Amino acid sequence: MKSLVKLLFIIFLLWISIGGYLEYTEHPKGPIVMGLGVMYLSFIFMPIFIYWRYKDGKYKKYILNDKTLLGKIKNDD
């Protein structure tokens, strides 16, 4: 999964650099390529990255709930 995320990120960087070059040369397809790059980032790369990053439950220590808040309040007193 880590290699898939790296590959998708490299594809995104290439896509945006090609779109930037097309925008720089004022090619008529430049805005379309840049827009598709942003859509690729938003709807393909980011959901896969977020799933890969948080699939093992590593985020649970950062969640605030009643138990963690009460524990912090008692430790502060």
N, CA, C and O atoms as a Maestro MAE file, in Angstrom:
{
 s_m_m2io_version
 :::
 2.0.0
}

f_m_ct {
 s_m_title
 :::
 protein
 m_atom[308] {
  # First column is atom index #
  i_m_mmod_type
  r_m_x_coord
  r_m_y_coord
  r_m_z_coord
  i_m_residue_number
  s_m_chain_name
  s_m_pdb_residue_name
  s_m_pdb_atom_name
  i_m_atomic_number
  :::
  1 25 0.821 -1.184 0.000 1 A "MET " " N  " 7
  2 3 0.000 0.000 0.000 1 A "MET " " CA " 6
  3 2 0.870 1.255 0.000 1 A "MET " " C  " 6
  4 15 0.524 2.260 -0.621 1 A "MET " " O  " 8
  5 25 2.002 1.188 0.701 2 A "LYS " " N  " 7
  6 3 2.890 2.334 0.756 2 A "LYS " " CA " 6
  7 2 3.450 2.650 -0.623 2 A "LYS " " C  " 6
  8 15 3.575 3.818 -0.991 2 A "LYS " " O  " 8
  9 25 3.786 1.622 -1.384 3 A "SER " " N  " 7
  10 3 4.312 1.854 -2.733 3 A "SER " " CA " 6
  11 2 3.227 2.406 -3.661 3 A "SER " " C  " 6
  12 15 3.527 3.192 -4.560 3 A "SER " " O  " 8
  13 25 1.967 2.002 -3.451 4 A "LEU " " N  " 7
  14 3 0.865 2.546 -4.247 4 A "LEU " " CA " 6
  15 2 0.700 4.038 -3.975 4 A "LEU " " C  " 6
  16 15 0.501 4.815 -4.909 4 A "LEU " " O  " 8
  17 25 0.780 4.444 -2.725 5 A "VAL " " N  " 7
  18 3 0.654 5.850 -2.374 5 A "VAL " " CA " 6
  19 2 1.804 6.648 -2.975 5 A "VAL " " C  " 6
  20 15 1.594 7.751 -3.480 5 A "VAL " " O  " 8
  21 25 3.013 6.104 -2.926 6 A "LYS " " N  " 7
  22 3 4.158 6.790 -3.523 6 A "LYS " " CA " 6
  23 2 3.990 6.931 -5.033 6 A "LYS " " C  " 6
  24 15 4.278 7.985 -5.600 6 A "LYS " " O  " 8
  25 25 3.524 5.872 -5.677 7 A "LEU " " N  " 7
  26 3 3.312 5.907 -7.120 7 A "LEU " " CA " 6
  27 2 2.243 6.935 -7.487 7 A "LEU " " C  " 6
  28 15 2.423 7.700 -8.435 7 A "LEU " " O  " 8
  29 25 1.146 6.962 -6.754 8 A "LEU " " N  " 7
  30 3 0.085 7.934 -7.016 8 A "LEU " " CA " 6
  31 2 0.572 9.366 -6.795 8 A "LEU " " C  " 6
  32 15 0.162 10.275 -7.517 8 A "LEU " " O  " 8
  33 25 1.436 9.574 -5.814 9 A "PHE " " N  " 7
  34 3 1.969 10.909 -5.568 9 A "PHE " " CA " 6
  35 2 2.907 11.340 -6.697 9 A "PHE " " C  " 6
  36 15 2.892 12.500 -7.107 9 A "PHE " " O  " 8
  37 25 3.711 10.420 -7.193 10 A "ILE " " N  " 7
  38 3 4.597 10.740 -8.317 10 A "ILE " " CA " 6
  39 2 3.780 11.066 -9.556 10 A "ILE " " C  " 6
  40 15 4.110 11.995 -10.294 10 A "ILE " " O  " 8
  41 25 2.712 10.303 -9.787 11 A "ILE " " N  " 7
  42 3 1.821 10.604 -10.915 11 A "ILE " " CA " 6
  43 2 1.225 11.995 -10.750 11 A "ILE " " C  " 6
  44 15 1.138 12.748 -11.721 11 A "ILE " " O  " 8
  45 25 0.815 12.345 -9.537 12 A "PHE " " N  " 7
  46 3 0.258 13.673 -9.294 12 A "PHE " " CA " 6
  47 2 1.282 14.762 -9.578 12 A "PHE " " C  " 6
  48 15 0.957 15.761 -10.220 12 A "PHE " " O  " 8
  49 25 2.513 14.586 -9.112 13 A "LEU " " N  " 7
  50 3 3.542 15.598 -9.354 13 A "LEU " " CA " 6
  51 2 3.821 15.769 -10.846 13 A "LEU " " C  " 6
  52 15 3.961 16.894 -11.327 13 A "LEU " " O  " 8
  53 25 3.901 14.662 -11.576 14 A "LEU " " N  " 7
  54 3 4.112 14.753 -13.018 14 A "LEU " " CA " 6
  55 2 2.944 15.445 -13.710 14 A "LEU " " C  " 6
  56 15 3.136 16.281 -14.593 14 A "LEU " " O  " 8
  57 25 1.750 15.091 -13.303 15 A "TRP " " N  " 7
  58 3 0.538 15.658 -13.888 15 A "TRP " " CA " 6
  59 2 0.495 17.176 -13.694 15 A "TRP " " C  " 6
  60 15 0.218 17.921 -14.635 15 A "TRP " " O  " 8
  61 25 0.767 17.620 -12.482 16 A "ILE " " N  " 7
  62 3 0.727 19.048 -12.193 16 A "ILE " " CA " 6
  63 2 1.874 19.778 -12.884 16 A "ILE " " C  " 6
  64 15 1.694 20.910 -13.334 16 A "ILE " " O  " 8
  65 25 3.044 19.160 -12.978 17 A "SER " " N  " 7
  66 3 4.147 19.821 -13.671 17 A "SER " " CA " 6
  67 2 3.853 19.949 -15.174 17 A "SER " " C  " 6
  68 15 4.176 20.972 -15.777 17 A "SER " " O  " 8
  69 25 3.254 18.935 -15.772 18 A "ILE " " N  " 7
  70 3 2.861 19.034 -17.181 18 A "ILE " " CA " 6
  71 2 1.785 20.106 -17.351 18 A "ILE " " C  " 6
  72 15 1.833 20.895 -18.295 18 A "ILE " " O  " 8
  73 25 0.829 20.133 -16.445 19 A "GLY " " N  " 7
  74 3 -0.201 21.166 -16.496 19 A "GLY " " CA " 6
  75 2 0.369 22.556 -16.313 19 A "GLY " " C  " 6
  76 15 -0.065 23.500 -16.973 19 A "GLY " " O  " 8
  77 25 1.334 22.691 -15.427 20 A "GLY " " N  " 7
  78 3 1.998 23.985 -15.237 20 A "GLY " " CA " 6
  79 2 2.754 24.426 -16.473 20 A "GLY " " C  " 6
  80 15 2.743 25.604 -16.830 20 A "GLY " " O  " 8
  81 25 3.411 23.476 -17.127 21 A "TYR " " N  " 7
  82 3 4.117 23.798 -18.371 21 A "TYR " " CA " 6
  83 2 3.132 24.226 -19.451 21 A "TYR " " C  " 6
  84 15 3.383 25.186 -20.179 21 A "TYR " " O  " 8
  85 25 2.012 23.515 -19.555 22 A "LEU " " N  " 7
  86 3 1.004 23.880 -20.551 22 A "LEU " " CA " 6
  87 2 0.403 25.252 -20.252 22 A "LEU " " C  " 6
  88 15 0.111 26.016 -21.173 22 A "LEU " " O  " 8
  89 25 0.219 25.564 -18.981 23 A "GLU " " N  " 7
  90 3 -0.265 26.889 -18.606 23 A "GLU " " CA " 6
  91 2 0.765 27.961 -18.958 23 A "GLU " " C  " 6
  92 15 0.410 29.042 -19.427 23 A "GLU " " O  " 8
  93 25 2.038 27.655 -18.727 24 A "TYR " " N  " 7
  94 3 3.111 28.613 -19.010 24 A "TYR " " CA " 6
  95 2 3.206 28.916 -20.499 24 A "TYR " " C  " 6
  96 15 3.448 30.057 -20.892 24 A "TYR " " O  " 8
  97 25 3.015 27.891 -21.327 25 A "THR " " N  " 7
  98 3 3.084 28.087 -22.776 25 A "THR " " CA " 6
  99 2 1.746 28.535 -23.360 25 A "THR " " C  " 6
  100 15 1.617 28.667 -24.577 25 A "THR " " O  " 8
  101 25 0.751 28.769 -22.503 26 A "GLU " " N  " 7
  102 3 -0.579 29.224 -22.896 26 A "GLU " " CA " 6
  103 2 -1.250 28.279 -23.888 26 A "GLU " " C  " 6
  104 15 -1.905 28.711 -24.836 26 A "GLU " " O  " 8
  105 25 -1.075 26.995 -23.650 27 A "HIS " " N  " 7
  106 3 -1.742 25.972 -24.457 27 A "HIS " " CA " 6
  107 2 -3.221 25.946 -24.067 27 A "HIS " " C  " 6
  108 15 -3.543 26.094 -22.888 27 A "HIS " " O  " 8
  109 25 -4.123 25.762 -25.031 28 A "PRO " " N  " 7
  110 3 -5.553 25.791 -24.683 28 A "PRO " " CA " 6
  111 2 -5.993 24.662 -23.745 28 A "PRO " " C  " 6
  112 15 -7.017 24.800 -23.076 28 A "PRO " " O  " 8
  113 25 -5.264 23.571 -23.677 29 A "LYS " " N  " 7
  114 3 -5.628 22.460 -22.793 29 A "LYS " " CA " 6
  115 2 -5.008 22.578 -21.398 29 A "LYS " " C  " 6
  116 15 -5.237 21.714 -20.552 29 A "LYS " " O  " 8
  117 25 -4.232 23.628 -21.146 30 A "GLY " " N  " 7
  118 3 -3.569 23.806 -19.857 30 A "GLY " " CA " 6
  119 2 -4.515 23.841 -18.678 30 A "GLY " " C  " 6
  120 15 -4.302 23.103 -17.716 30 A "GLY " " O  " 8
  121 25 -5.569 24.677 -18.707 31 A "PRO " " N  " 7
  122 3 -6.496 24.705 -17.563 31 A "PRO " " CA " 6
  123 2 -7.224 23.382 -17.352 31 A "PRO " " C  " 6
  124 15 -7.538 23.022 -16.218 31 A "PRO " " O  " 8
  125 25 -7.491 22.667 -18.423 32 A "ILE " " N  " 7
  126 3 -8.175 21.372 -18.295 32 A "ILE " " CA " 6
  127 2 -7.268 20.369 -17.588 32 A "ILE " " C  " 6
  128 15 -7.713 19.633 -16.708 32 A "ILE " " O  " 8
  129 25 -5.996 20.346 -17.977 33 A "VAL " " N  " 7
  130 3 -5.046 19.419 -17.355 33 A "VAL " " CA " 6
  131 2 -4.859 19.759 -15.879 33 A "VAL " " C  " 6
  132 15 -4.803 18.861 -15.038 33 A "VAL " " O  " 8
  133 25 -4.763 21.047 -15.561 34 A "MET " " N  " 7
  134 3 -4.610 21.447 -14.155 34 A "MET " " CA " 6
  135 2 -5.867 21.098 -13.345 34 A "MET " " C  " 6
  136 15 -5.761 20.623 -12.214 34 A "MET " " O  " 8
  137 25 -7.027 21.325 -13.908 35 A "GLY " " N  " 7
  138 3 -8.273 20.998 -13.211 35 A "GLY " " CA " 6
  139 2 -8.419 19.511 -12.966 35 A "GLY " " C  " 6
  140 15 -8.852 19.092 -11.892 35 A "GLY " " O  " 8
  141 25 -8.059 18.713 -13.959 36 A "LEU " " N  " 7
  142 3 -8.113 17.260 -13.770 36 A "LEU " " CA " 6
  143 2 -7.096 16.798 -12.734 36 A "LEU " " C  " 6
  144 15 -7.332 15.827 -12.016 36 A "LEU " " O  " 8
  145 25 -5.960 17.497 -12.657 37 A "GLY " " N  " 7
  146 3 -4.966 17.178 -11.630 37 A "GLY " " CA " 6
  147 2 -5.489 17.427 -10.231 37 A "GLY " " C  " 6
  148 15 -5.252 16.639 -9.316 37 A "GLY " " O  " 8
  149 25 -6.205 18.534 -10.075 38 A "VAL " " N  " 7
  150 3 -6.791 18.853 -8.765 38 A "VAL " " CA " 6
  151 2 -7.885 17.840 -8.424 38 A "VAL " " C  " 6
  152 15 -7.995 17.412 -7.275 38 A "VAL " " O  " 8
  153 25 -8.685 17.459 -9.405 39 A "MET " " N  " 7
  154 3 -9.716 16.438 -9.153 39 A "MET " " CA " 6
  155 2 -9.078 15.098 -8.799 39 A "MET " " C  " 6
  156 15 -9.579 14.386 -7.929 39 A "MET " " O  " 8
  157 25 -7.973 14.746 -9.467 40 A "TYR " " N  " 7
  158 3 -7.237 13.519 -9.154 40 A "TYR " " CA " 6
  159 2 -6.762 13.557 -7.707 40 A "TYR " " C  " 6
  160 15 -6.891 12.573 -6.978 40 A "TYR " " O  " 8
  161 25 -6.209 14.701 -7.294 41 A "LEU " " N  " 7
  162 3 -5.743 14.834 -5.917 41 A "LEU " " CA " 6
  163 2 -6.898 14.689 -4.931 41 A "LEU " " C  " 6
  164 15 -6.775 14.005 -3.914 41 A "LEU " " O  " 8
  165 25 -8.018 15.337 -5.238 42 A "SER " " N  " 7
  166 3 -9.136 15.370 -4.300 42 A "SER " " CA " 6
  167 2 -9.886 14.057 -4.187 42 A "SER " " C  " 6
  168 15 -10.266 13.649 -3.089 42 A "SER " " O  " 8
  169 25 -10.102 13.398 -5.308 43 A "PHE " " N  " 7
  170 3 -11.001 12.242 -5.309 43 A "PHE " " CA " 6
  171 2 -10.311 10.888 -5.420 43 A "PHE " " C  " 6
  172 15 -10.950 9.861 -5.190 43 A "PHE " " O  " 8
  173 25 -9.039 10.854 -5.762 44 A "ILE " " N  " 7
  174 3 -8.343 9.572 -5.872 44 A "ILE " " CA " 6
  175 2 -7.207 9.482 -4.864 44 A "ILE " " C  " 6
  176 15 -7.173 8.562 -4.047 44 A "ILE " " O  " 8
  177 25 -6.274 10.432 -4.916 45 A "PHE " " N  " 7
  178 3 -5.084 10.340 -4.073 45 A "PHE " " CA " 6
  179 2 -5.385 10.531 -2.590 45 A "PHE " " C  " 6
  180 15 -4.979 9.707 -1.769 45 A "PHE " " O  " 8
  181 25 -6.090 11.605 -2.233 46 A "MET " " N  " 7
  182 3 -6.322 11.889 -0.815 46 A "MET " " CA " 6
  183 2 -7.134 10.814 -0.098 46 A "MET " " C  " 6
  184 15 -6.762 10.447 1.017 46 A "MET " " O  " 8
  185 25 -8.233 10.278 -0.670 47 A "PRO " " N  " 7
  186 3 -8.933 9.206 0.051 47 A "PRO " " CA " 6
  187 2 -8.072 7.959 0.269 47 A "PRO " " C  " 6
  188 15 -8.132 7.336 1.329 47 A "PRO " " O  " 8
  189 25 -7.275 7.602 -0.734 48 A "ILE " " N  " 7
  190 3 -6.392 6.434 -0.570 48 A "ILE " " CA " 6
  191 2 -5.335 6.721 0.482 48 A "ILE " " C  " 6
  192 15 -5.028 5.847 1.293 48 A "ILE " " O  " 8
  193 25 -4.769 7.931 0.491 49 A "PHE " " N  " 7
  194 3 -3.770 8.294 1.488 49 A "PHE " " CA " 6
  195 2 -4.366 8.290 2.891 49 A "PHE " " C  " 6
  196 15 -3.754 7.768 3.823 49 A "PHE " " O  " 8
  197 25 -5.544 8.865 3.046 50 A "ILE " " N  " 7
  198 3 -6.178 8.916 4.367 50 A "ILE " " CA " 6
  199 2 -6.502 7.513 4.867 50 A "ILE " " C  " 6
  200 15 -6.300 7.213 6.043 50 A "ILE " " O  " 8
  201 25 -6.999 6.658 3.989 51 A "TYR " " N  " 7
  202 3 -7.272 5.276 4.392 51 A "TYR " " CA " 6
  203 2 -5.987 4.580 4.813 51 A "TYR " " C  " 6
  204 15 -5.960 3.908 5.844 51 A "TYR " " O  " 8
  205 25 -4.922 4.731 4.031 52 A "TRP " " N  " 7
  206 3 -3.652 4.069 4.344 52 A "TRP " " CA " 6
  207 2 -3.087 4.583 5.659 52 A "TRP " " C  " 6
  208 15 -2.538 3.805 6.439 52 A "TRP " " O  " 8
  209 25 -3.211 5.867 5.914 53 A "ARG " " N  " 7
  210 3 -2.607 6.457 7.104 53 A "ARG " " CA " 6
  211 2 -3.334 6.050 8.386 53 A "ARG " " C  " 6
  212 15 -2.702 5.849 9.422 53 A "ARG " " O  " 8
  213 25 -4.662 5.927 8.316 54 A "TYR " " N  " 7
  214 3 -5.428 5.690 9.539 54 A "TYR " " CA " 6
  215 2 -6.057 4.312 9.625 54 A "TYR " " C  " 6
  216 15 -6.930 4.103 10.468 54 A "TYR " " O  " 8
  217 25 -5.655 3.364 8.793 55 A "LYS " " N  " 7
  218 3 -6.291 2.047 8.805 55 A "LYS " " CA " 6
  219 2 -5.967 1.227 10.051 55 A "LYS " " C  " 6
  220 15 -6.764 0.368 10.426 55 A "LYS " " O  " 8
  221 25 -4.842 1.457 10.699 56 A "ASP " " N  " 7
  222 3 -4.451 0.669 11.862 56 A "ASP " " CA " 6
  223 2 -4.921 1.257 13.183 56 A "ASP " " C  " 6
  224 15 -4.555 0.748 14.243 56 A "ASP " " O  " 8
  225 25 -5.709 2.297 13.148 57 A "GLY " " N  " 7
  226 3 -6.224 2.894 14.372 57 A "GLY " " CA " 6
  227 2 -5.212 3.737 15.111 57 A "GLY " " C  " 6
  228 15 -5.335 3.924 16.321 57 A "GLY " " O  " 8
  229 25 -4.208 4.256 14.411 58 A "LYS " " N  " 7
  230 3 -3.189 5.079 15.054 58 A "LYS " " CA " 6
  231 2 -3.755 6.417 15.524 58 A "LYS " " C  " 6
  232 15 -3.152 7.099 16.353 58 A "LYS " " O  " 8
  233 25 -4.898 6.778 14.996 59 A "TYR " " N  " 7
  234 3 -5.496 8.074 15.299 59 A "TYR " " CA " 6
  235 2 -6.211 8.078 16.647 59 A "TYR " " C  " 6
  236 15 -6.554 9.149 17.146 59 A "TYR " " O  " 8
  237 25 -6.444 6.928 17.242 60 A "LYS " " N  " 7
  238 3 -7.284 6.850 18.445 60 A "LYS " " CA " 6
  239 2 -6.683 7.586 19.635 60 A "LYS " " C  " 6
  240 15 -7.427 8.025 20.512 60 A "LYS " " O  " 8
  241 25 -5.385 7.733 19.695 61 A "LYS " " N  " 7
  242 3 -4.817 8.450 20.828 61 A "LYS " " CA " 6
  243 2 -4.994 9.962 20.707 61 A "LYS " " C  " 6
  244 15 -4.731 10.691 21.664 61 A "LYS " " O  " 8
  245 25 -5.437 10.445 19.538 62 A "TYR " " N  " 7
  246 3 -5.645 11.873 19.342 62 A "TYR " " CA " 6
  247 2 -7.106 12.290 19.474 62 A "TYR " " C  " 6
  248 15 -7.414 13.480 19.412 62 A "TYR " " O  " 8
  249 25 -7.999 11.337 19.655 63 A "ILE " " N  " 7
  250 3 -9.420 11.644 19.756 63 A "ILE " " CA " 6
  251 2 -9.743 12.107 21.171 63 A "ILE " " C  " 6
  252 15 -9.341 11.480 22.151 63 A "ILE " " O  " 8
  253 25 -10.473 13.213 21.261 64 A "LEU " " N  " 7
  254 3 -10.909 13.710 22.561 64 A "LEU " " CA " 6
  255 2 -12.305 13.181 22.843 64 A "LEU " " C  " 6
  256 15 -13.224 13.375 22.047 64 A "LEU " " O  " 8
  257 25 -12.459 12.519 23.967 65 A "ASN " " N  " 7
  258 3 -13.769 12.068 24.421 65 A "ASN " " CA " 6
  259 2 -13.868 12.349 25.911 65 A "ASN " " C  " 6
  260 15 -12.953 12.915 26.509 65 A "ASN " " O  " 8
  261 25 -14.971 11.954 26.499 66 A "ASP " " N  " 7
  262 3 -15.196 12.268 27.911 66 A "ASP " " CA " 6
  263 2 -14.114 11.670 28.814 66 A "ASP " " C  " 6
  264 15 -13.677 12.317 29.766 66 A "ASP " " O  " 8
  265 25 -13.692 10.471 28.531 67 A "LYS " " N  " 7
  266 3 -12.711 9.805 29.386 67 A "LYS " " CA " 6
  267 2 -11.366 10.531 29.349 67 A "LYS " " C  " 6
  268 15 -10.747 10.739 30.392 67 A "LYS " " O  " 8
  269 25 -10.917 10.913 28.166 68 A "THR " " N  " 7
  270 3 -9.626 11.596 28.088 68 A "THR " " CA " 6
  271 2 -9.703 13.011 28.646 68 A "THR " " C  " 6
  272 15 -8.749 13.489 29.259 68 A "THR " " O  " 8
  273 25 -10.831 13.683 28.439 69 A "LEU " " N  " 7
  274 3 -10.977 15.028 28.989 69 A "LEU " " CA " 6
  275 2 -11.025 15.009 30.498 69 A "LEU " " C  " 6
  276 15 -10.398 15.843 31.151 69 A "LEU " " O  " 8
  277 25 -11.776 14.045 31.072 70 A "LEU " " N  " 7
  278 3 -11.834 13.947 32.541 70 A "LEU " " CA " 6
  279 2 -10.466 13.583 33.117 70 A "LEU " " C  " 6
  280 15 -10.093 14.081 34.179 70 A "LEU " " O  " 8
  281 25 -9.725 12.732 32.441 71 A "GLY " " N  " 7
  282 3 -8.402 12.379 32.910 71 A "GLY " " CA " 6
  283 2 -7.464 13.554 32.898 71 A "GLY " " C  " 6
  284 15 -6.652 13.700 33.811 71 A "GLY " " O  " 8
  285 25 -7.548 14.396 31.895 72 A "LYS " " N  " 7
  286 3 -6.693 15.576 31.830 72 A "LYS " " CA " 6
  287 2 -7.088 16.611 32.886 72 A "LYS " " C  " 6
  288 15 -6.229 17.269 33.473 72 A "LYS " " O  " 8
  289 25 -8.393 16.747 33.120 73 A "ILE " " N  " 7
  290 3 -8.853 17.697 34.139 73 A "ILE " " CA " 6
  291 2 -8.372 17.256 35.522 73 A "ILE " " C  " 6
  292 15 -7.934 18.091 36.313 73 A "ILE " " O  " 8
  293 25 -8.447 15.959 35.822 74 A "LYS " " N  " 7
  294 3 -8.002 15.454 37.123 74 A "LYS " " CA " 6
  295 2 -6.492 15.593 37.287 74 A "LYS " " C  " 6
  296 15 -6.006 15.854 38.387 74 A "LYS " " O  " 8
  297 25 -5.744 15.416 36.188 75 A "ASN " " N  " 7
  298 3 -4.287 15.561 36.272 75 A "ASN " " CA " 6
  299 2 -3.869 17.018 36.474 75 A "ASN " " C  " 6
  300 15 -2.840 17.284 37.094 75 A "ASN " " O  " 8
  301 25 -4.651 17.953 35.961 76 A "ASP " " N  " 7
  302 3 -4.331 19.366 36.123 76 A "ASP " " CA " 6
  303 2 -4.579 19.843 37.549 76 A "ASP " " C  " 6
  304 15 -3.919 20.775 38.006 76 A "ASP " " O  " 8
  305 25 -5.516 19.223 38.259 77 A "ASP " " N  " 7
  306 3 -5.828 19.620 39.645 77 A "ASP " " CA " 6
  307 2 -4.814 19.090 40.564 77 A "ASP " " C  " 6
  308 15 -4.897 19.314 41.771 77 A "ASP " " O  " 8
  :::
 }
 m_bond[307] {
  # First column is bond index #
  i_m_from
  i_m_to
  i_m_order
  :::
  1 1 2 1
  2 2 3 1
  3 3 4 2
  4 3 5 1
  5 5 6 1
  6 6 7 1
  7 7 8 2
  8 7 9 1
  9 9 10 1
  10 10 11 1
  11 11 12 2
  12 11 13 1
  13 13 14 1
  14 14 15 1
  15 15 16 2
  16 15 17 1
  17 17 18 1
  18 18 19 1
  19 19 20 2
  20 19 21 1
  21 21 22 1
  22 22 23 1
  23 23 24 2
  24 23 25 1
  25 25 26 1
  26 26 27 1
  27 27 28 2
  28 27 29 1
  29 29 30 1
  30 30 31 1
  31 31 32 2
  32 31 33 1
  33 33 34 1
  34 34 35 1
  35 35 36 2
  36 35 37 1
  37 37 38 1
  38 38 39 1
  39 39 40 2
  40 39 41 1
  41 41 42 1
  42 42 43 1
  43 43 44 2
  44 43 45 1
  45 45 46 1
  46 46 47 1
  47 47 48 2
  48 47 49 1
  49 49 50 1
  50 50 51 1
  51 51 52 2
  52 51 53 1
  53 53 54 1
  54 54 55 1
  55 55 56 2
  56 55 57 1
  57 57 58 1
  58 58 59 1
  59 59 60 2
  60 59 61 1
  61 61 62 1
  62 62 63 1
  63 63 64 2
  64 63 65 1
  65 65 66 1
  66 66 67 1
  67 67 68 2
  68 67 69 1
  69 69 70 1
  70 70 71 1
  71 71 72 2
  72 71 73 1
  73 73 74 1
  74 74 75 1
  75 75 76 2
  76 75 77 1
  77 77 78 1
  78 78 79 1
  79 79 80 2
  80 79 81 1
  81 81 82 1
  82 82 83 1
  83 83 84 2
  84 83 85 1
  85 85 86 1
  86 86 87 1
  87 87 88 2
  88 87 89 1
  89 89 90 1
  90 90 91 1
  91 91 92 2
  92 91 93 1
  93 93 94 1
  94 94 95 1
  95 95 96 2
  96 95 97 1
  97 97 98 1
  98 98 99 1
  99 99 100 2
  100 99 101 1
  101 101 102 1
  102 102 103 1
  103 103 104 2
  104 103 105 1
  105 105 106 1
  106 106 107 1
  107 107 108 2
  108 107 109 1
  109 109 110 1
  110 110 111 1
  111 111 112 2
  112 111 113 1
  113 113 114 1
  114 114 115 1
  115 115 116 2
  116 115 117 1
  117 117 118 1
  118 118 119 1
  119 119 120 2
  120 119 121 1
  121 121 122 1
  122 122 123 1
  123 123 124 2
  124 123 125 1
  125 125 126 1
  126 126 127 1
  127 127 128 2
  128 127 129 1
  129 129 130 1
  130 130 131 1
  131 131 132 2
  132 131 133 1
  133 133 134 1
  134 134 135 1
  135 135 136 2
  136 135 137 1
  137 137 138 1
  138 138 139 1
  139 139 140 2
  140 139 141 1
  141 141 142 1
  142 142 143 1
  143 143 144 2
  144 143 145 1
  145 145 146 1
  146 146 147 1
  147 147 148 2
  148 147 149 1
  149 149 150 1
  150 150 151 1
  151 151 152 2
  152 151 153 1
  153 153 154 1
  154 154 155 1
  155 155 156 2
  156 155 157 1
  157 157 158 1
  158 158 159 1
  159 159 160 2
  160 159 161 1
  161 161 162 1
  162 162 163 1
  163 163 164 2
  164 163 165 1
  165 165 166 1
  166 166 167 1
  167 167 168 2
  168 167 169 1
  169 169 170 1
  170 170 171 1
  171 171 172 2
  172 171 173 1
  173 173 174 1
  174 174 175 1
  175 175 176 2
  176 175 177 1
  177 177 178 1
  178 178 179 1
  179 179 180 2
  180 179 181 1
  181 181 182 1
  182 182 183 1
  183 183 184 2
  184 183 185 1
  185 185 186 1
  186 186 187 1
  187 187 188 2
  188 187 189 1
  189 189 190 1
  190 190 191 1
  191 191 192 2
  192 191 193 1
  193 193 194 1
  194 194 195 1
  195 195 196 2
  196 195 197 1
  197 197 198 1
  198 198 199 1
  199 199 200 2
  200 199 201 1
  201 201 202 1
  202 202 203 1
  203 203 204 2
  204 203 205 1
  205 205 206 1
  206 206 207 1
  207 207 208 2
  208 207 209 1
  209 209 210 1
  210 210 211 1
  211 211 212 2
  212 211 213 1
  213 213 214 1
  214 214 215 1
  215 215 216 2
  216 215 217 1
  217 217 218 1
  218 218 219 1
  219 219 220 2
  220 219 221 1
  221 221 222 1
  222 222 223 1
  223 223 224 2
  224 223 225 1
  225 225 226 1
  226 226 227 1
  227 227 228 2
  228 227 229 1
  229 229 230 1
  230 230 231 1
  231 231 232 2
  232 231 233 1
  233 233 234 1
  234 234 235 1
  235 235 236 2
  236 235 237 1
  237 237 238 1
  238 238 239 1
  239 239 240 2
  240 239 241 1
  241 241 242 1
  242 242 243 1
  243 243 244 2
  244 243 245 1
  245 245 246 1
  246 246 247 1
  247 247 248 2
  248 247 249 1
  249 249 250 1
  250 250 251 1
  251 251 252 2
  252 251 253 1
  253 253 254 1
  254 254 255 1
  255 255 256 2
  256 255 257 1
  257 257 258 1
  258 258 259 1
  259 259 260 2
  260 259 261 1
  261 261 262 1
  262 262 263 1
  263 263 264 2
  264 263 265 1
  265 265 266 1
  266 266 267 1
  267 267 268 2
  268 267 269 1
  269 269 270 1
  270 270 271 1
  271 271 272 2
  272 271 273 1
  273 273 274 1
  274 274 275 1
  275 275 276 2
  276 275 277 1
  277 277 278 1
  278 278 279 1
  279 279 280 2
  280 279 281 1
  281 281 282 1
  282 282 283 1
  283 283 284 2
  284 283 285 1
  285 285 286 1
  286 286 287 1
  287 287 288 2
  288 287 289 1
  289 289 290 1
  290 290 291 1
  291 291 292 2
  292 291 293 1
  293 293 294 1
  294 294 295 1
  295 295 296 2
  296 295 297 1
  297 297 298 1
  298 298 299 1
  299 299 300 2
  300 299 301 1
  301 301 302 1
  302 302 303 1
  303 303 304 2
  304 303 305 1
  305 305 306 1
  306 306 307 1
  307 307 308 2
  :::
 }
}
